[in-house]
Amino acid sequence: PTTLAVTPETENVTAGETYQLTFKLGGTVDPNTDGIEVKPDSVTTNISGAKGKTTRVDKYGVLHVDKNETTGTVITCTFVSTYYNPSGETKKIKTTGTYTVA
C-alpha cells in the first residue's frame, strides 16, 4: 500500500456521542497475483488532545467522545496501517484525523 485514508478526516463532534470512521488503504499489487487485494483496511490509533479519560477509537473504528470533553477541544487521532506485506518490505503508512468538540 502507498496511501491510507480516513473518513471523515475532519469533523465537528459532540461530547458524549460516537462517530463511525472508515479506513481505506490504497496501492497496487504485483500483476502476477490475480485476486489479491491490498487489505486489511485496519489501523492502530494514537489519540492526543483529548481531555476526557474515555475518548477513544474502538476496534470497530468508532470514535467515542467522552461526555466531559469541552467545547473547542481538538482531538487528533494518528492512524497507522496494520497491513503486513508477505512478499516484501512492510511499510507503516500513517494518516491523521482531526475532530473538534463543538
Legacy VTK file of the C-alpha trace (Angstrom):
# vtk DataFile Version 3.0
C-alpha trace
ASCII
DATASET POLYDATA
POINTS 102 float
0.000 0.000 0.000
1.026 3.579 -0.595
-1.809 5.567 0.996
-4.130 5.404 3.966
-7.303 7.477 4.124
-9.727 8.032 6.992
-13.298 9.235 6.522
-14.197 11.670 7.905
-10.751 13.251 8.099
-12.044 16.334 9.919
-15.322 16.680 11.768
-17.074 18.707 14.427
-18.095 16.272 17.157
-20.304 16.401 20.250
-19.276 15.300 23.739
-20.902 12.011 24.695
-21.518 10.914 21.079
-19.978 8.273 18.805
-18.813 8.560 15.185
-18.088 5.764 12.713
-14.716 6.159 11.000
-13.753 4.206 7.901
-10.257 3.419 6.668
-9.045 2.624 3.170
-5.623 1.508 2.061
-4.615 2.414 -1.467
-1.958 0.923 -3.640
-1.280 -1.791 -6.139
-0.161 -5.380 -6.020
2.049 -7.348 -8.361
0.132 -8.038 -11.595
1.002 -11.738 -11.210
-1.151 -12.016 -8.070
-4.662 -12.081 -9.520
-7.381 -11.831 -6.909
-5.091 -10.382 -4.236
-6.118 -7.042 -2.734
-4.368 -4.507 -0.544
-6.125 -5.468 2.718
-6.927 -5.235 5.589
-8.159 -1.674 5.977
-7.395 -1.773 9.692
-5.310 0.536 11.852
-3.890 1.191 15.263
-4.737 4.554 16.805
-2.934 7.114 18.954
-5.067 9.947 20.372
-3.803 13.311 21.554
-5.518 16.469 22.756
-8.448 14.696 24.413
-9.155 15.757 27.968
-11.768 13.085 28.756
-10.495 9.740 30.008
-12.797 7.634 27.828
-12.275 9.328 24.451
-11.074 6.518 22.197
-11.391 4.702 18.882
-12.570 1.134 19.405
-11.702 -1.977 17.388
-14.658 -1.324 15.071
-13.386 2.130 14.080
-15.890 4.030 16.229
-14.708 7.285 17.785
-16.174 7.626 21.284
-16.073 11.218 22.537
-16.027 11.417 26.345
-19.100 13.170 27.759
-16.802 15.554 29.659
-14.870 16.825 26.614
-15.156 20.605 26.487
-16.192 22.756 23.552
-13.170 23.733 21.486
-11.131 20.648 22.367
-9.262 19.373 19.312
-8.854 15.606 19.294
-6.089 14.459 16.974
-6.014 10.796 16.004
-2.981 9.309 14.290
-3.842 6.119 12.441
-1.187 3.581 11.386
-1.944 0.741 8.981
-1.660 -2.821 10.260
-1.024 -4.192 6.762
1.730 -6.804 6.544
3.365 -7.379 3.160
4.103 -11.100 2.870
6.056 -10.565 -0.373
8.470 -7.847 0.631
9.086 -4.822 2.806
6.237 -3.796 5.093
5.820 -0.032 5.304
3.771 1.517 8.082
1.509 4.110 6.490
0.055 6.894 8.626
-2.716 9.426 8.365
-4.303 11.860 10.790
-7.871 12.753 11.644
-8.816 15.947 13.488
-12.061 16.151 15.445
-13.178 19.356 17.166
-15.692 19.311 20.012
-18.417 21.794 19.087
LINES 1 103
102 0 1 2 3 4 5 6 7 8 9 10 11 12 13 14 15 16 17 18 19 20 21 22 23 24 25 26 27 28 29 30 31 32 33 34 35 36 37 38 39 40 41 42 43 44 45 46 47 48 49 50 51 52 53 54 55 56 57 58 59 60 61 62 63 64 65 66 67 68 69 70 71 72 73 74 75 76 77 78 79 80 81 82 83 84 85 86 87 88 89 90 91 92 93 94 95 96 97 98 99 100 101
